Amino acid sequence: MARKELSLSGTETVIGSGVKLKGTLNSDGDISIDGELKGAIRSNGNLTIGPNASIEGNVSALNVHVAGLLEGNIKSENETSIEGSGKVKGDIHTALLSIQHGAIFSGQTVMRDLPTSKTEPEVDDEQ
């Protein structure tokens, strides 16, 4: 069976409760999932895993918010949050991490600095 890949750009993608997908999901915009997905998720926007969601696969996004079940690793450019109803079984690579009371997290965390934007010009010290 061939693996399918779905690419979306710019808009928010919503996968509702009761929807079951298998494959890789790529998007330039935000993604909200409340259904089931077996496969990787890559987004240049925000990823929200709703309370009814069940995800099996690694995820990568600007910000990741988990209220359901995620069995896989998280790579977040900025912030990862796990609500009290959230369950994450996998490693998290992020700059900011928030875990609410009641949440379940089984894995390792790698914290790094937030990406910085260059708003000030670089100064050349050599004269």
N, C-alpha and C positions, 0 to 999 in steps of 0.2 A: 504494500500500500504506500503510495507516494505521500510525502509529508507536504502539507499545504502551509503557505505563509500568506498572511493578510497584512497589507500595508495601508495605512490611513494617514492623511496629513491635515494639520491645521485645526480640525474640529474635535469636539469631545465625542468619545466613543462610549456608549453605555451598553453593557451586557447584563440583561435583567435576570432575575431569579427564574429558575426553571430552564435556562439556556445552558446547553452543554457543548463545549468546543474542544477540539484537539488540534494542536499545531502551534506555530509561533505567531504572536501578535505584535506588530510594529506600528507605532504611531508617532507623529510629530506633535500631537495635541494630548489633551488630558484623556484618561481612561478611567471609567468606573465599572467595576465588575461586582455583580451580586449573584452570578451563576457559577457554573463549574468550568474550569479550564485545565487541561493537561497540556503543558507546553510552556515555553518561555514568553515573557512579556518585556518589550523594550519600548520606552516612551521618552520623548524629549520634554514632555509635560509632566503633570502630576498623575499618580496612580492611586486610586482609592479601591480597596478591597472591602466590600460591604459585609455586613453581619451574616448574610446567608451564603457568602462566597466560599468556594473550596478551590484552591489553586495548587496544582502540582507542577512546579517548575521554577526556575530562577527568574527574578524580576529586576529590571533596571529602569529608573526614572529620576526625574528631577527631585520630587518629593514622593514618599510612599507612606500611605495611611492604611493601617490594617485593622479591621473590625471583625474579620472572619478568619478562616483557616488558610495558612500559607505553608506548604511543605516545599521549601526551596530557599536559595540564598537571595538576599536583597542587596542591591547596589544603588544607593541614593546619592545624588550629587549634593543635596542640601540636608534634608531632614527626613527622618523615619519616625513614625509614631505608631504605637500599638495600643488600641483601646482596651478597656477592661474585658470586652468580649473577644478580643483577638488572640490568635494562637499562631506563633511562628516557630517552625522547626527548620532551622537553617542558620547560616551565618549572616551577619549584617555588616556592611561597609557603608559608613555614613559620616557626616560632619556633626549632626545633632541627633540625639536619640531621646525619645520620650516613651516611657512604658507606664501605663496606668495600672492602678491597683486592680487585681483580678486577672490581668493578662498573663498568658503563658508564653515564655520564650525559652527555647532550648537550642543553644548554639553559642557561637563566639561573636564578639563584636570588635570591629576595627574602626576606631575613631580617627578622623583626620580634620584638618582645618577647613573651614568654609572656603569655597572658591572666592577669590577677590577680583574685583574689576579695577582696571587701571584708570583711575580718575585723575591722578596727578602725573605730570610728566616725569620721566626718569631723569635723574641728574647724573651727569658724567663727572666723576670725581677726578679724572685725569685732566691735568691742565698743562 
